[in-house]
Amino acid sequence: MNKKILTTLGFDQIRTALLQYVVTAAGHNRVRSLTPTADAKAVQTALDETADGASILRLQGGIPIPELEDIGPALKRVEIGATLNGHEFAALTRVLRTVSAVDDFLTGLTDKIDLRRVYQLQETLTRLPQLTRRLYTAVDEEGNVTDEASEQLKAIRNQIRQLEANIRSRMDSYIHGNTAKYLSDPLVTLRDDRFVLPVRSDSRGQVPGVVHDQSASGATLFIEPQAVVDMNNRLREAQIEEKNEVARVLGELSEEVAPYTKQIARNATILGHFDFINAKARYARAIKATEPLVSAKNEVDLIQARHPLLDPHHVVPNDITLGKDYQAIVVTGPNTGGKTITLKTLGLIQLMGQAGLFIPAHEESQIGIFSEVFADIGDEQSIEQSLSTFSGHMANIVEILDHIDDHALVLFDELGAGTDPQEGAALAIAILDEVGTIGADVVATTHYPELKLYGYNTPGTINASMEFDAATLQPTYRLLIGVPGRSNAFDISRRLGLDSAIVDRAKALIADDSHDLNNMIADLESQRKAAETEYKAVRQELNAAQALHDDLEKAYRTFETQRDQQLKQAQSQANLLVEKAQTKADKIIKQLRAMQQSGAGSVKENELIDAKTALKHLTPESTPKNRVLRREKRKQALHPGDTVKVLSYDQTGDLLDQVDNDHWDVQLGIMRMRIKTSDIEKIATPKAETPKRRVVAVKGGSTSGPSTTLDLRGVRYDDAMQQLDSYIDSALLAGYPQVTIVHGLGTGAIRNGVTQYLKRNSQVKKFGYAPQNAGGSGATIVQFK
């Protein structure tokens, strides 16, 4: 497609709107390069992908694609032997982990949704589990090299932590000892990566050591006490070792990535493609667009089409057909009636469809596949080229005629305007004849009455108009195909107060054939409105009858289904009763035969009576309600306040409220959860007894244990790990069987730190993310041994 038409019809704005829905760098690139195509196969493939995206969005909320940076520069650096930094490795890791997540997600959909193209795209993904695991273990989401990257790095960092702890302990003795009175602030700070104390200048001689800095006022000196100089030296050496080891690990990781750069780049491209599919689906939902049918014969049939860039609450939808019964449409009507918007709606929707996007029209709408779309719309006046408005339009039209073929779509707005009306009308007719000779489809708007006759007399051409309400003197913006527009100048002038004598004199000045034409158009409009009113009434009655028929058919199907289910259930119960009775009867008969064969002669009267009594008891009890069963049912009935066991979580809780026949709200510890009734088992309430609580001695004399929930959101990583360690110890001392750690989502650093800590703690029995309605992956539930 020529680039000019994309700007003229507003396709650039469609791409801008799509950019709001992509989250990856590759997705942004695909949207920016999106253009319509004349390849019918490519158009259908793109529409199939959009349809897949719409199905996944509707049923699963879309393909799970997170924000992904452009990893192209990083991969190029690896290919030339460079070493990547932590941030670049974090970006690569996100791509590799997203590949695994998307692959698993789509694999889980194969039995649920039939898709046209996405499963084929999935097959082009390349999973690299070993490399993914290695990078994920070595570099966290913020780009920091972790302790697990190498044993040497872990040992060095343990040494650094030990040295820092020793230095802080030694420095604390200065803060809380006799030296405290010489300090401007009782704290330990850093200068040049060395631990120092803020000492008042007048007390310089009281704290022997090395001066590293002073405050701006000169009142404070930052002194490294002599007693910690050696420890600071060892700490500095360890930090240098750490830096060298981190550099070595990054180099090693770069070498491990190098053989897979092409696969990783391909994965990033495919993830961008999935992101692009997501964006097309979300944009389609936003503008209430539907999938168009594609006509190989370029037969356009748009049903209630709307311009996608106008306010959907105010835009008037129109039916537009072209290419089947006629190749040209001549649209007439007053100014501001909506002719130009109708042209742009047709052109822009056609461009959207050929770009693989859903279109803002009703279902079953149909687009063509045009080789090019040309438009002469708007003011083409050019001051630089000294062209008038008419000259600008003519220059544009000449260029269009030089490039169109029999598969093109041409849109002319106010064809022939800007010059003498008689000459302009003649030129417009000649231009339409030339386009018709070439075989292109064309829609042209005009004010010239001569073109109404042209539309009536020319084969393959039809008149159309924008409806105008003479009663209100306002346009309705509805396109009427088959009805030419008529001039409303006299009616409008009269209603606005122009003297009737002047209006009558003006009417007398125009030719009789013009009067006849306007009268004919007015009569056609009256007939059309009458037919439309009758059609709406009949359609409403038909819809009501259809709705009633559908309701009755649905009710009958429901009745048949329930009847069949009840019959099967009754038959099943009857068969079971008969089977049990038959088994017992066979047993009694077998006993009687055994008695006869035992040689004791005939069966005694009392034995025969006992057998008859047993056979009689085989008849099902006629009492419809058995007291024992009723009592047991009442015992098992669920009521608010009952103690129950949630089978799927193996946890005990209390019933709160019944949501519906299938769900209850249950209080599980600190969490309120909605549970299926089938997942709940009522348990006997133990007899009241004196509760036994484990009393934990804490500082300050309090006997209450810690909360069952630890919230680490917003806490720095190091502080969070210290709080976690202290909290787990307190929870174990309090005898808690289970606690909840709330770490949020964020960058994932604290969540990963919590996971690693729990793996190492020997007192942890098991742990896992909370249910979705209790925090999901933003919280971890921990059970102790």
SEBA-973161 format. One line per field, with one value per residue (C-alpha): x, y, z; residue in three letters; residue number from 1. Coordinates in steps of 0.02 Angstrom, whole numbers. Example, Ala and Ser with C-alpha at 12.3 -4.5 7.8 and 13.67 -1.06 7.14 Angstrom:
2
x = (615 684)
y = (-225 -53)
z = (390 357)
rest = (ALA SER)
nr = (1 2)
//
This chain:
785
x = (0 58 111 6 -158 -109 -99 -247 -368 -296 -214 -66 -186 -240 -59 -40 -192 -120 43 -51 -80 96 220 375 506 478 290 318 422 285 152 260 291 109 42 -101 -58 -136 -85 -249 -161 -63 -222 -315 -167 -160 -348 -334 -202 -313 -458 -347 -296 -479 -526 -383 -423 -606 -576 -406 -372 -239 -69 39 173 264 362 519 662 754 889 956 1104 1153 1152 1259 1385 1393 1423 1579 1646 1594 1543 1365 1320 1192 1051 1074 1074 914 832 889 825 653 642 693 574 433 463 437 284 202 241 163 13 -23 5 -128 -249 -238 -380 -486 -480 -463 -347 -301 -122 -56 -14 94 185 209 302 435 482 645 653 827 795 976 1029 870 902 1084 1046 899 1006 1155 1069 914 779 865 1027 1125 1238 1175 1273 1227 1319 1476 1540 1687 1572 1464 1616 1682 1514 1499 1670 1617 1459 1561 1688 1551 1467 1632 1669 1495 1508 1674 1607 1454 1571 1624 1445 1384 1546 1645 1687 1503 1520 1647 1532 1422 1298 1289 1300 1417 1436 1541 1673 1772 1691 1766 1672 1699 1632 1571 1685 1671 1819 1860 1878 1996 2129 2007 1976 2141 2127 2129 2029 1940 1826 1748 1577 1543 1545 1705 1623 1630 1774 1742 1875 1914 1966 2138 2064 1961 2088 2151 1975 1925 2079 2028 1849 1913 2018 1867 1763 1894 1892 1703 1710 1837 1733 1575 1669 1729 1551 1480 1614 1575 1389 1423 1518 1372 1248 1354 1305 1118 1107 1008 882 860 838 710 618 612 540 405 360 343 227 120 120 62 -79 -130 -131 -240 -364 -370 -393 -533 -620 -597 -683 -808 -735 -774 -684 -724 -751 -629 -697 -582 -696 -677 -860 -873 -1022 -1001 -1145 -1171 -993 -924 -773 -650 -576 -741 -835 -935 -1076 -1106 -1051 -1192 -1162 -1197 -1216 -1096 -1095 -985 -916 -1058 -1203 -1111 -930 -962 -1063 -1106 -1149 -1243 -1313 -1290 -1130 -1092 -1204 -1070 -1013 -827 -835 -925 -784 -652 -747 -750 -566 -500 -599 -533 -354 -381 -449 -304 -184 -259 -359 -540 -657 -787 -939 -1065 -1022 -1027 -964 -856 -702 -609 -425 -378 -207 -207 -322 -317 -406 -426 -497 -480 -402 -255 -205 -16 58 234 182 67 -80 -261 -377 -443 -267 -212 -356 -324 -138 -186 -316 -191 -70 -209 -261 -80 -67 -238 -278 -433 -408 -393 -515 -530 -614 -654 -719 -813 -756 -740 -769 -677 -712 -856 -1002 -1038 -857 -829 -977 -914 -740 -812 -912 -760 -651 -780 -791 -602 -600 -743 -648 -496 -610 -570 -703 -744 -847 -867 -957 -1024 -1148 -1176 -1353 -1282 -1198 -1365 -1420 -1250 -1275 -1448 -1402 -1228 -1216 -1125 -1155 -1281 -1336 -1327 -1356 -1339 -1510 -1573 -1721 -1819 -1927 -1780 -1664 -1529 -1430 -1452 -1282 -1364 -1308 -1450 -1390 -1504 -1579 -1497 -1487 -1594 -1567 -1649 -1600 -1778 -1851 -1709 -1722 -1910 -1898 -1761 -1879 -1839 -1991 -2099 -2109 -1920 -1917 -2054 -1962 -1803 -1899 -1966 -1788 -1733 -1780 -1934 -1830 -1741 -1910 -1962 -1799 -1818 -2000 -1951 -1817 -1940 -2065 -1930 -1883 -2065 -2084 -1921 -1971 -2140 -2058 -1929 -2065 -2161 -2003 -1959 -2133 -2128 -1950 -1999 -2143 -2030 -1899 -2030 -2096 -1921 -1880 -2037 -1997 -1819 -1881 -2007 -1877 -1753 -1883 -1933 -1752 -1727 -1883 -1826 -1653 -1719 -1846 -1712 -1598 -1735 -1784 -1603 -1582 -1743 -1695 -1523 -1597 -1726 -1592 -1489 -1636 -1680 -1500 -1488 -1655 -1605 -1442 -1530 -1667 -1536 -1451 -1614 -1658 -1483 -1504 -1673 -1598 -1453 -1577 -1671 -1511 -1444 -1555 -1659 -1816 -1938 -1906 -1978 -2123 -2027 -1884 -2007 -2088 -1916 -1875 -2041 -2013 -1839 -1908 -2044 -1915 -1833 -1972 -1907 -1973 -2126 -2095 -2035 -1932 -1825 -1794 -1613 -1574 -1660 -1560 -1396 -1438 -1470 -1302 -1210 -1302 -1189 -1227 -1134 -1015 -984 -807 -760 -611 -564 -508 -402 -295 -305 -346 -479 -585 -754 -903 -953 -1091 -1167 -1137 -1247 -1293 -1116 -1003 -971 -859 -738 -620 -452 -339 -318 -386 -566 -587 -730 -736 -845 -972 -907 -734 -800 -817 -904 -809 -871 -848 -740 -810 -772 -614 -490 -385 -201 -95 91 158 311 419 470 561 459 361 228 155 75 161 200 70 38 77 240 225 389 319 418 563 742 810 940 819 685 798 843 659 616 750 696 511 532 625 485 350 440 456 271 230 138 101 85 123 103 244 178 314 213 260 372 536 533 695 617 506 659 752 607 604 791 784 640 730 879 780 772 618 510 401 336 289 201 109 -57 -220 -269 -404 -280 -135 -80 106 119 115 194 113 241 206 327 376)
y = (0 177 269 421 327 268 449 512 384 381 209 287 325 143 91 220 147 -29 26 48 -140 -210 -240 -306 -219 -345 -314 -127 -159 -267 -134 6 -97 -151 -112 -182 -312 -369 -550 -641 -786 -669 -572 -730 -791 -625 -629 -809 -753 -611 -732 -847 -700 -651 -829 -840 -665 -710 -878 -859 -672 -674 -755 -721 -605 -490 -334 -384 -271 -272 -405 -386 -274 -392 -544 -452 -410 -593 -644 -534 -604 -466 -497 -450 -360 -417 -312 -389 -564 -524 -472 -633 -736 -653 -700 -881 -900 -823 -950 -1091 -1007 -973 -1148 -1226 -1109 -1153 -1338 -1329 -1253 -1390 -1490 -1336 -1222 -1255 -1124 -1091 -1026 -1001 -1185 -1182 -1029 -1119 -1258 -1133 -1090 -1166 -1208 -1203 -1273 -1295 -1121 -1046 -1131 -1079 -895 -890 -963 -849 -680 -611 -508 -345 -400 -441 -593 -711 -810 -970 -914 -1001 -1084 -964 -812 -884 -912 -736 -656 -758 -693 -514 -532 -602 -461 -329 -406 -405 -225 -167 -258 -173 -5 -27 -32 145 204 133 148 291 357 399 571 621 579 706 565 390 297 204 265 233 337 268 98 97 100 263 360 542 624 805 908 966 784 730 669 563 438 380 326 380 533 498 650 797 878 1034 1141 1061 1021 833 720 546 438 256 193 115 -45 -80 -27 -204 -274 -139 -186 -368 -317 -213 -358 -472 -346 -340 -530 -524 -400 -508 -665 -578 -526 -705 -773 -648 -697 -881 -848 -751 -900 -1014 -900 -879 -1046 -1005 -824 -867 -973 -838 -703 -812 -840 -652 -623 -756 -686 -516 -599 -669 -496 -423 -551 -503 -319 -348 -447 -316 -174 -272 -290 -105 -47 -193 -257 -423 -539 -498 -625 -609 -604 -661 -567 -402 -398 -279 -296 -197 -216 -70 -11 124 236 165 334 420 417 253 336 466 387 328 153 121 -26 -12 -133 -127 -243 -368 -284 -122 -63 122 225 409 488 653 758 921 980 915 767 636 598 619 515 378 375 368 232 121 151 135 -23 -99 -55 -128 -291 -308 -279 -427 -324 -350 -215 -109 -186 -323 -506 -582 -417 -444 -356 -371 -387 -232 -212 -28 97 275 427 608 681 854 1017 981 1165 1186 1360 1298 1233 1383 1265 1310 1189 1128 1109 1013 892 869 833 701 625 617 521 402 367 328 191 106 -66 -175 -230 -56 42 229 357 531 668 810 752 896 1032 1198 1254 1299 1183 1132 1095 1013 896 848 812 708 600 576 527 400 328 307 219 107 64 11 -94 -23 -2 179 282 468 608 759 903 901 849 785 643 584 548 469 352 306 276 198 6 -52 117 161 320 346 489 545 558 731 761 904 920 962 1030 913 772 597 536 378 313 270 164 169 339 497 650 800 983 1049 1230 1293 1202 1257 1438 1443 1368 1491 1636 1683 1764 1637 1751 1748 1558 1540 1658 1552 1392 1471 1508 1326 1205 1095 936 983 1001 832 754 825 772 597 588 652 518 384 442 435 257 205 271 185 20 41 73 -81 -186 -134 -180 -350 -380 -340 -464 -595 -569 -587 -746 -814 -776 -865 -1014 -1022 -1014 -1153 -1260 -1233 -1274 -1433 -1489 -1457 -1557 -1703 -1700 -1697 -1834 -1945 -1915 -1956 -2113 -2172 -2134 -2226 -2373 -2379 -2379 -2511 -2622 -2605 -2652 -2801 -2858 -2850 -2939 -3073 -3103 -3121 -3233 -3345 -3360 -3408 -3537 -3608 -3628 -3718 -3837 -3872 -3916 -4036 -4120 -4140 -4294 -4219 -4248 -4108 -3933 -3894 -3774 -3645 -3646 -3622 -3477 -3397 -3413 -3336 -3192 -3162 -3161 -3040 -2923 -2912 -2791 -2611 -2519 -2421 -2283 -2138 -2059 -2162 -2079 -2136 -2074 -1909 -1890 -1929 -1806 -1672 -1712 -1693 -1535 -1382 -1228 -1065 -1089 -1275 -1341 -1417 -1490 -1421 -1577 -1495 -1399 -1527 -1383 -1361 -1204 -1129 -1102 -919 -895 -998 -906 -1018 -1203 -1247 -1131 -1079 -944 -1029 -950 -1041 -964 -782 -812 -805 -916 -968 -1158 -1279 -1375 -1539 -1495 -1475 -1614 -1579 -1641 -1673 -1528 -1585 -1571 -1410 -1419 -1299 -1239 -1272 -1131 -1131 -980 -902 -788 -632 -475 -354 -489 -512 -687 -667 -745 -658 -631 -776 -661 -571 -427 -389 -273 -112 -178 -175 -346 -362 -299 -416 -567 -520 -494 -661 -755 -677 -705 -891 -919 -833 -932 -1096 -1049 -1006 -1179 -1115 -1255 -1133 -950 -835 -729 -582 -525 -453 -468 -319 -367 -538 -514 -531 -673 -767 -730 -800 -956 -986 -959 -1081 -1213 -1203 -1204 -1381 -1343 -1306 -1453 -1378 -1210 -1141 -990 -942 -972 -837 -763 -753 -664 -788 -779 -622 -727 -892 -1012 -1105 -1265 -1320 -1496)
z = (0 -37 120 78 96 271 328 228 298 476 478 571 714 718 742 880 968 952 1034 1198 1208 1175 1317 1230 1123 983 994 975 819 742 773 700 542 522 347 242 112 -51 -21 14 101 215 257 307 410 503 534 597 722 781 800 905 1013 1037 1089 1215 1281 1305 1389 1476 1484 1347 1320 1475 1404 1529 1487 1392 1343 1177 1197 1020 1068 1210 1094 967 1103 1154 973 964 1127 1248 1428 1475 1634 1763 1693 1520 1594 1690 1525 1440 1587 1576 1393 1424 1572 1471 1334 1460 1536 1367 1305 1461 1449 1267 1298 1432 1306 1175 1252 1288 1136 950 877 695 700 877 907 750 816 981 893 836 1016 1078 1263 1342 1517 1573 1518 1592 1759 1760 1724 1845 1983 1950 1920 2006 1920 1964 1881 2039 2039 2175 2304 2211 2054 2117 2275 2280 2273 2410 2522 2489 2530 2689 2737 2697 2802 2947 2935 2927 3079 3175 3126 3174 3339 3375 3320 3431 3580 3534 3514 3679 3779 3851 3678 3643 3722 3590 3444 3356 3318 3394 3230 3113 2935 2780 2695 2547 2583 2758 2924 3018 3168 3165 3296 3352 3293 3468 3523 3386 3506 3607 3463 3388 3208 3026 2970 2804 2786 2875 2869 2766 2923 2986 3152 3124 3075 3006 3091 3065 3238 3245 3316 3159 3026 3003 2993 2866 2764 2762 2717 2572 2509 2518 2423 2285 2279 2266 2122 2030 2059 1996 1839 1816 1836 1711 1586 1612 1589 1429 1360 1405 1314 1156 1070 1089 1029 872 967 1100 968 879 1043 1076 902 927 1099 1015 888 1029 1110 943 935 1112 1063 909 1014 1153 1027 942 1109 1148 987 983 819 735 615 433 296 150 -28 -166 -289 -196 -147 0 117 278 401 520 494 610 594 724 772 813 978 972 1071 936 772 658 586 402 283 137 -10 -164 -297 -321 -411 -447 -455 -430 -305 -331 -162 -159 -18 76 158 335 296 325 147 184 345 249 120 257 351 197 158 335 373 212 263 438 367 245 391 484 609 659 594 684 600 635 615 440 365 213 144 -21 -59 -158 -238 -187 -104 -172 -104 -154 6 83 30 -86 -106 -108 -80 -117 -288 -321 -350 -318 -231 -399 -469 -315 -332 -518 -488 -361 -478 -621 -509 -457 -637 -680 -547 -530 -597 -603 -421 -345 -237 -273 -160 -231 -117 -205 -376 -499 -369 -363 -542 -659 -614 -793 -833 -663 -690 -863 -795 -652 -774 -887 -739 -677 -853 -858 -689 -747 -907 -805 -694 -523 -387 -350 -228 -268 -177 -271 -272 -460 -513 -679 -586 -519 -697 -730 -583 -645 -827 -815 -796 -639 -557 -421 -336 -149 -30 148 228 276 391 312 467 582 446 514 432 503 436 368 198 80 -66 -217 -177 -248 -138 -177 -145 13 -14 -42 109 222 163 189 365 410 369 189 110 16 -136 -151 -135 -267 -385 -363 -402 -561 -618 -625 -763 -755 -768 -607 -521 -588 -528 -353 -345 -400 -265 -134 -185 -175 -1 57 -11 69 240 230 182 320 452 395 394 572 635 550 609 789 782 704 840 976 897 877 1059 1116 1006 1074 1255 1226 1137 1278 1411 1317 1302 1488 1529 1422 1499 1677 1638 1564 1712 1837 1742 1738 1922 1968 1859 1939 2114 2067 1992 2149 2261 2152 2151 2341 2361 2238 2331 2498 2422 2345 2513 2602 2467 2478 2666 2644 2518 2633 2770 2657 2596 2771 2793 2929 2828 2797 2853 3022 3036 3137 3010 2867 2960 2988 2802 2750 2871 2799 2621 2673 2744 2572 2521 2534 2685 2635 2758 2647 2784 2901 3069 3079 2904 2940 3100 3010 2873 3000 3081 2915 2862 2854 2958 2990 3136 3102 3112 2944 2854 2682 2590 2454 2581 2722 2840 2975 2981 3026 2910 2891 2761 2621 2457 2350 2335 2282 2384 2566 2640 2761 2889 2878 3009 2957 2783 2724 2572 2457 2448 2348 2454 2383 2454 2632 2761 2926 3077 3251 3370 3516 3690 3776 3876 3947 3801 3815 3755 3743 3834 3759 3862 3768 3815 3914 4000 3866 3851 3680 3529 3364 3227 3110 2964 2921 2796 2704 2571 2551 2658 2591 2545 2684 2818 2751 2768 2947 2992 2911 3009 3174 3137 3093 3257 3354 3263 3301 3484 3490 3422 3268 3143 2999 2957 2807 2732 2629 2508 2363 2180 2139 2059 2140 2237 2411 2352 2289 2450 2553 2444 2463 2652 2675 2571 2688 2851 2920 3026 2873 2822 2661 2586 2434 2363 2440 2344 2218 2330 2476 2389 2256 2216 2323 2483 2540 2664 2773 2871 3008 3058)
rest = (MET ASN LYS LYS ILE LEU THR THR LEU GLY PHE ASP GLN ILE ARG THR ALA LEU LEU GLN TYR VAL VAL THR ALA ALA GLY HIS ASN ARG VAL ARG SER LEU THR PRO THR ALA ASP ALA LYS ALA VAL GLN THR ALA LEU ASP GLU THR ALA ASP GLY ALA SER ILE LEU ARG LEU GLN GLY GLY ILE PRO ILE PRO GLU LEU GLU ASP ILE GLY PRO ALA LEU LYS ARG VAL GLU ILE GLY ALA THR LEU ASN GLY HIS GLU PHE ALA ALA LEU THR ARG VAL LEU ARG THR VAL SER ALA VAL ASP ASP PHE LEU THR GLY LEU THR ASP LYS ILE ASP LEU ARG ARG VAL TYR GLN LEU GLN GLU THR LEU THR ARG LEU PRO GLN LEU THR ARG ARG LEU TYR THR ALA VAL ASP GLU GLU GLY ASN VAL THR ASP GLU ALA SER GLU GLN LEU LYS ALA ILE ARG ASN GLN ILE ARG GLN LEU GLU ALA ASN ILE ARG SER ARG MET ASP SER TYR ILE HIS GLY ASN THR ALA LYS TYR LEU SER ASP PRO LEU VAL THR LEU ARG ASP ASP ARG PHE VAL LEU PRO VAL ARG SER ASP SER ARG GLY GLN VAL PRO GLY VAL VAL HIS ASP GLN SER ALA SER GLY ALA THR LEU PHE ILE GLU PRO GLN ALA VAL VAL ASP MET ASN ASN ARG LEU ARG GLU ALA GLN ILE GLU GLU LYS ASN GLU VAL ALA ARG VAL LEU GLY GLU LEU SER GLU GLU VAL ALA PRO TYR THR LYS GLN ILE ALA ARG ASN ALA THR ILE LEU GLY HIS PHE ASP PHE ILE ASN ALA LYS ALA ARG TYR ALA ARG ALA ILE LYS ALA THR GLU PRO LEU VAL SER ALA LYS ASN GLU VAL ASP LEU ILE GLN ALA ARG HIS PRO LEU LEU ASP PRO HIS HIS VAL VAL PRO ASN ASP ILE THR LEU GLY LYS ASP TYR GLN ALA ILE VAL VAL THR GLY PRO ASN THR GLY GLY LYS THR ILE THR LEU LYS THR LEU GLY LEU ILE GLN LEU MET GLY GLN ALA GLY LEU PHE ILE PRO ALA HIS GLU GLU SER GLN ILE GLY ILE PHE SER GLU VAL PHE ALA ASP ILE GLY ASP GLU GLN SER ILE GLU GLN SER LEU SER THR PHE SER GLY HIS MET ALA ASN ILE VAL GLU ILE LEU ASP HIS ILE ASP ASP HIS ALA LEU VAL LEU PHE ASP GLU LEU GLY ALA GLY THR ASP PRO GLN GLU GLY ALA ALA LEU ALA ILE ALA ILE LEU ASP GLU VAL GLY THR ILE GLY ALA ASP VAL VAL ALA THR THR HIS TYR PRO GLU LEU LYS LEU TYR GLY TYR ASN THR PRO GLY THR ILE ASN ALA SER MET GLU PHE ASP ALA ALA THR LEU GLN PRO THR TYR ARG LEU LEU ILE GLY VAL PRO GLY ARG SER ASN ALA PHE ASP ILE SER ARG ARG LEU GLY LEU ASP SER ALA ILE VAL ASP ARG ALA LYS ALA LEU ILE ALA ASP ASP SER HIS ASP LEU ASN ASN MET ILE ALA ASP LEU GLU SER GLN ARG LYS ALA ALA GLU THR GLU TYR LYS ALA VAL ARG GLN GLU LEU ASN ALA ALA GLN ALA LEU HIS ASP ASP LEU GLU LYS ALA TYR ARG THR PHE GLU THR GLN ARG ASP GLN GLN LEU LYS GLN ALA GLN SER GLN ALA ASN LEU LEU VAL GLU LYS ALA GLN THR LYS ALA ASP LYS ILE ILE LYS GLN LEU ARG ALA MET GLN GLN SER GLY ALA GLY SER VAL LYS GLU ASN GLU LEU ILE ASP ALA LYS THR ALA LEU LYS HIS LEU THR PRO GLU SER THR PRO LYS ASN ARG VAL LEU ARG ARG GLU LYS ARG LYS GLN ALA LEU HIS PRO GLY ASP THR VAL LYS VAL LEU SER TYR ASP GLN THR GLY ASP LEU LEU ASP GLN VAL ASP ASN ASP HIS TRP ASP VAL GLN LEU GLY ILE MET ARG MET ARG ILE LYS THR SER ASP ILE GLU LYS ILE ALA THR PRO LYS ALA GLU THR PRO LYS ARG ARG VAL VAL ALA VAL LYS GLY GLY SER THR SER GLY PRO SER THR THR LEU ASP LEU ARG GLY VAL ARG TYR ASP ASP ALA MET GLN GLN LEU ASP SER TYR ILE ASP SER ALA LEU LEU ALA GLY TYR PRO GLN VAL THR ILE VAL HIS GLY LEU GLY THR GLY ALA ILE ARG ASN GLY VAL THR GLN TYR LEU LYS ARG ASN SER GLN VAL LYS LYS PHE GLY TYR ALA PRO GLN ASN ALA GLY GLY SER GLY ALA THR ILE VAL GLN PHE LYS)
nr = (1 2 3 4 5 6 7 8 9 10 11 12 13 14 15 16 17 18 19 20 21 22 23 24 25 26 27 28 29 30 31 32 33 34 35 36 37 38 39 40 41 42 43 44 45 46 47 48 49 50 51 52 53 54 55 56 57 58 59 60 61 62 63 64 65 66 67 68 69 70 71 72 73 74 75 76 77 78 79 80 81 82 83 84 85 86 87 88 89 90 91 92 93 94 95 96 97 98 99 100 101 102 103 104 105 106 107 108 109 110 111 112 113 114 115 116 117 118 119 120 121 122 123 124 125 126 127 128 129 130 131 132 133 134 135 136 137 138 139 140 141 142 143 144 145 146 147 148 149 150 151 152 153 154 155 156 157 158 159 160 161 162 163 164 165 166 167 168 169 170 171 172 173 174 175 176 177 178 179 180 181 182 183 184 185 186 187 188 189 190 191 192 193 194 195 196 197 198 199 200 201 202 203 204 205 206 207 208 209 210 211 212 213 214 215 216 217 218 219 220 221 222 223 224 225 226 227 228 229 230 231 232 233 234 235 236 237 238 239 240 241 242 243 244 245 246 247 248 249 250 251 252 253 254 255 256 257 258 259 260 261 262 263 264 265 266 267 268 269 270 271 272 273 274 275 276 277 278 279 280 281 282 283 284 285 286 287 288 289 290 291 292 293 294 295 296 297 298 299 300 301 302 303 304 305 306 307 308 309 310 311 312 313 314 315 316 317 318 319 320 321 322 323 324 325 326 327 328 329 330 331 332 333 334 335 336 337 338 339 340 341 342 343 344 345 346 347 348 349 350 351 352 353 354 355 356 357 358 359 360 361 362 363 364 365 366 367 368 369 370 371 372 373 374 375 376 377 378 379 380 381 382 383 384 385 386 387 388 389 390 391 392 393 394 395 396 397 398 399 400 401 402 403 404 405 406 407 408 409 410 411 412 413 414 415 416 417 418 419 420 421 422 423 424 425 426 427 428 429 430 431 432 433 434 435 436 437 438 439 440 441 442 443 444 445 446 447 448 449 450 451 452 453 454 455 456 457 458 459 460 461 462 463 464 465 466 467 468 469 470 471 472 473 474 475 476 477 478 479 480 481 482 483 484 485 486 487 488 489 490 491 492 493 494 495 496 497 498 499 500 501 502 503 504 505 506 507 508 509 510 511 512 513 514 515 516 517 518 519 520 521 522 523 524 525 526 527 528 529 530 531 532 533 534 535 536 537 538 539 540 541 542 543 544 545 546 547 548 549 550 551 552 553 554 555 556 557 558 559 560 561 562 563 564 565 566 567 568 569 570 571 572 573 574 575 576 577 578 579 580 581 582 583 584 585 586 587 588 589 590 591 592 593 594 595 596 597 598 599 600 601 602 603 604 605 606 607 608 609 610 611 612 613 614 615 616 617 618 619 620 621 622 623 624 625 626 627 628 629 630 631 632 633 634 635 636 637 638 639 640 641 642 643 644 645 646 647 648 649 650 651 652 653 654 655 656 657 658 659 660 661 662 663 664 665 666 667 668 669 670 671 672 673 674 675 676 677 678 679 680 681 682 683 684 685 686 687 688 689 690 691 692 693 694 695 696 697 698 699 700 701 702 703 704 705 706 707 708 709 710 711 712 713 714 715 716 717 718 719 720 721 722 723 724 725 726 727 728 729 730 731 732 733 734 735 736 737 738 739 740 741 742 743 744 745 746 747 748 749 750 751 752 753 754 755 756 757 758 759 760 761 762 763 764 765 766 767 768 769 770 771 772 773 774 775 776 777 778 779 780 781 782 783 784 785)
//
